[in-house]
C-alpha cells in the first residue's frame, strides 16, 4: 500500500501545482506607432523597413501624456529626411486610446526637382520641408501580450526651397504592434497616400515592418 500512497501524494501535488495561478506577465506599454504615450521620462525607439521608406525614430515622454522625439527616413538614399515629432494623448480608456500628433520634416534629394522624372518626389509626395498633423486611434485587449491595433489619418503640407507651390497630401495607415516581451514589439503597417501635386503619383501604397522597443 505504501507505494500506492506515494503515487497518490505525488499526483495530488501535481494537481495543486497545476491549479496555481500562472505567473503574471508584465504588460507591454511601449507604443511608438499607436496612440498610447510612453509616460514621463520613459523612452522608446522603432526601426521599420519597407517601401517606399526606411524609418528610424526615438521618443521620450516629457509628461505622462506628451511624447517628443526625433527621426530619420530615407528612400534608399535618393531622399534623406530628418524628422521632429510630438504626440499628445487625447483619450485613454481601458482598451481604446486616441492621440494627436504633429511632425516637422526637412528632406535632401540626390537629384534636383528639374532633373528628376519619376523618382523620390514622385513616389513619396515629399519636398524639402513638410508639416504633418495626424490623428491616431488604437485598440488593445486586456491581456499583457495583446496586440495594439492602430489606425492613423495624416495630412502633409510640403514646400520647396526656393519657395514653390505648396503640396497637399493625405494618407491613411493601418497596422499593429505585437508584443514579444515587456519592452519589444513586432510592428507591421500598410497604408495609402493621396498626393495633391499634379506632377506626383496620384496615389501610392506603402507597407513596412520592423521592431519597436523601450529602453
Buried (B, 14 or more C-beta within 10 A) or exposed (E): EEEEEEEEEEEEEEEEEEEEEEEEEEBBBBBBBBBBBBBEEBBBBBBBEBEBBBBBBBBBBBEEBBBBBEBBBBBEEBBBBEBEBBBBBEEBEEEEBBBBBBBEBEBEBBEEEEEBEEBBBBBBBBBBBBEBBBBBBBBBEEEEBBBBBBBBBBEBBBBBEEEEEEBBBBBBBEBBBBBBEBBBBBBBBBBEBBBBBEEBBEEBEBBBEBBBBBE
